[in-house]
Amino acid sequence: MKLRTKFCQKSSLKTSDKPEDNAHKNINYPLSCVDWSSNEEIYFVSDDHQIFKWSDVSRDSVEVAKLPDDFVPTDLHWLLLGGRSSGGGKGSDTLLVCSNDGRFVILNKSARVERSISAHGAAISSGRWSPDGAGLLTAGEDGVIKIWSRSGMLRSTVVQNEEAVRCARWAPNSTSIVFCQGSHISIKPLAANSKLIRWRAHDGLVLCLSWSTQSNVIASGGEDFRFKIWDAQGANLFTSAAEEYAITSVAFNPEKDYLLVGTFNMLKLCHSTGWSYHSARFTAPSVGSFFCLSWSSDGTQVACGTSTGQLIVAYAIEQELISRNLKATCVSRKSIALKDISNGTKDVLDFPQRVINFGLGYGHLVVATTHQIHIYNEKYINTPIIIDGRNDTRVIEVGKKYFMILDATSIWVYTYTGRLHLNPRYPGSQVQISLLTWRSLSLGLDVLAIRDNSDPTLLHLFDLIPGASRQYEPHSLRAKQQLAEIAACRAGTPDDQFVAFIDANRELFVSETRNLSGERSDEIYKIGTQLTAIKWASETNILVGVHDSCYSVWYCPGEGASDPTIIALTTITLDTAEFGKHIAIESFEDSVVTFGCAGALLPVSVNIHCEVLHRALLEGQWPQALKICRLAQHSSLWATLAAVATRRHQLQISEEAYSAALQIDKVSYLQHLKTLTPSSPEQMAENSLMLGRMLEAETMLLHSRKIEQAVGLALRMHNWRRALEIAQKHQAEEPDLLKKVLQERVKYLKALQREEWDPIYLPHVVKMKEEADGSPSE
């Protein structure tokens, strides 16, 4: 990937009749205030007090406002309540400009000053609107950071000390502020009674900061010629080699995992983990240091202000996506080259508008331009299907049957014929659209998973099968911790759909997406720890995950999730020391996992026998599956077959597989199952119990009016409260059940040598004593 740059002309700057005025205007003041008001317009202001607007359409600058002569700007930031769409924002959009005498002004869309406030006793170094648009922060060289309402009313002073604050930025969720003083960086959470996190970051002054909305990491640049990347707790993730000059600006891309670093006469495009894609050097003409970097909201262009007063616009080209035999490369702003590696053909696809995003997979290329979606089938590359009216697409995810896009207004699921399949909504979804990222969404075979942004422990699951009840009323799954990454499985049968997620503690959990009942947490199973990334295979239910220095492959993460023994047998962990640090999973096509590390793609094959076994099981070819296991003779294959066969009620195959995997306890339990009437409620319930699904087993028995067996099941599981609840509910039908439950409880307490302590059972104990004594107690 490369960075292409262009200089923006200031040819429309007004000239005066007086030559001394023109001489004054020809001075190139340093440009440190630059921001996008839409994806086509840049506002910038320097020490000449004039606010200019540069348009990508006319490629020219015009003056839109003039600041007072005593107002020397230090920072500029747009609040775009109407969204940073290509058509420009709404009238409610406001511009914040800060000065070196401690004042800031708020201007409306027509550049009229609405508020002018004296905020600090020294120059304001940073002024930023919060990501949620609720307020703004100002940080000054007087060592004070203040938070203001949108209308300019002071809310709170969050930091107050003697040392000058050089730079300050909001956290992506607007709950914390990161700022730098001298060689230290501090994170101040805004919650009450929360502690300040402070650490020494650079050997010299820290000059610039940026907090990523995509990966929640912080970048810093300093006078020690290095840029560094930190996590949200202040742990160092990456330190660059020393550059030739001080790092004067850093900026994360709002939509992709890119970081742009600016120094003297050089821009460097990096991945958010630190390794470099490309460096753009400026020697003739010299542009000086890059003081300000501002990405457009669609993440395709960046505006740069330099110490010589130049305005430079840069954009990334040659992004590549590879899927099986297809390779798509963005060769320019309006064209993509699609190459078929198998037969050597190459097509260059030209578009009338800028390409914002594109996705490749399952034989389809989906390209989003500023106002359209183009759908290409690899077999009919010359006849794309075009969808109009989809503006500024931020995320594209391609699936086997559908593709999903997230744009400025909503989430949309389309078929590859261009038909709108689903526009998912959930409580508060419209407010959260601008805050969602690709990590918050996952498209599976027949399910769409969305993490709730207002409550990060909540996962909404939409059923994509036509006519399904959960298509418009999603099921909600609640985790114990905040969710960091989610992944819905991309293959399987409609009844075997799973979703995996990593929580804030980096633990991996798996749950079904169907047959769920309410917000229960006992249907979520933990199958791994210390994970940084996960991905499902494209054609089978195999899961791969990356740890710090190794990777794991779960060959049966769905069906075997409830049984720790099966998970242990079907999980293989391999070392990645030779790969390096910060490994990402680029793709998992068929049986080949492609890891990405420092720009290199590293393909690794998983067990081919297990991949073929999964395909045979998907098609219900049980004899074929047995042949594969007997051929390979590996415990992970037998355990996978056993878990799937038990779930599909294939008891004979399940018994052989458990026997080959040396699970003797399960073999004896299966032999007990065979003594029960085939396909009876009792046998089906016992089978569900073997899979760890106690709720499902109980439901089967209750639906079949097997009340006594349901109570017996609860007693076997030591679920005493549930046993009493069922017995009391069905006392009219089975009057002896309550007595049986109480007798079992007495035996249990006697074995423990304890008195009754459960408040639900205590009234019954008193009653039993009264009956035994034959007279009422005092």
Salt bridges, closest charged atoms under 4 A:
GLU40 OE2 - ARG354 NH2 3.20
GLU41 OE2 - LYS53 NZ 3.82
ASP56 OD1 - LYS6 NZ 3.38
ASP56 OD1 - ARG59 NE 3.24
ASP56 OD2 - ARG333 NH2 3.56
ASP69 OD1 - LYS66 NZ 3.27
ASP70 OD2 - ARG103 NH2 3.39
ASP75 OD1 - ARG128 NH2 2.88
ASP101 OD2 - ARG103 NE 2.92
ASP142 OD1 - HIS120 ND1 3.20
GLU163 OE1 - ARG198 NH2 3.90
ASP224 OD1 - HIS202 ND1 2.98
GLU243 OE2 - LYS268 NZ 2.71
GLU244 OE2 - ARG281 NH1 3.63
GLU255 OE2 - ARG394 NE 3.00
ASP257 OD2 - ARG439 NH2 3.48
ASP298 OD2 - ARG354 NH1 3.25
GLU318 OE2 - LYS2 NZ 3.96
GLU320 OE2 - LYS327 NZ 3.58
ASP407 OD2 - ARG390 NE 3.02
ASP446 OD1 - LYS401 NZ 2.89
ASP452 OD2 - HIS460 NE2 2.90
ASP455 OD2 - ARG478 NH1 2.60
ASP463 OD1 - ARG514 NH2 2.67
GLU485 OE1 - ARG439 NH1 3.86
ASP496 OD1 - ARG647 NE 2.70
ASP496 OD2 - ARG648 NH2 2.90
GLU507 OE2 - LYS526 NZ 2.90
GLU512 OE1 - ARG647 NH2 2.95
GLU512 OE2 - ARG693 NH2 3.18
GLU519 OE1 - ARG478 NE 3.00
ASP522 OD2 - ARG520 NH2 2.27
GLU539 OE2 - ARG324 NH2 2.85
GLU539 OE1 - LYS400 NZ 2.79
ASP548 OD1 - ARG506 NH2 2.88
ASP563 OD2 - LYS666 NZ 3.08
GLU589 OE1 - ARG324 NH1 3.72
ASP590 OD1 - ARG324 NH2 3.10
ASP590 OD1 - ARG615 NH2 3.00
GLU611 OE2 - ARG615 NE 3.04
GLU655 OE1 - LYS674 NZ 2.33
GLU656 OE2 - ARG630 NH2 2.75
GLU682 OE2 - LYS706 NZ 3.48
GLU686 OE2 - ARG716 NH1 2.87
GLU696 OE1 - ARG693 NH1 3.28
GLU698 OE2 - ARG722 NH2 2.63
GLU725 OE2 - ARG722 NH1 2.66
GLU733 OE1 - ARG705 NH2 2.73
GLU733 OE2 - HIS730 ND1 3.22
GLU744 OE2 - LYS747 NZ 3.82
GLU756 OE2 - ARG745 NH2 2.85
ASP758 OD2 - ARG721 NE 3.18
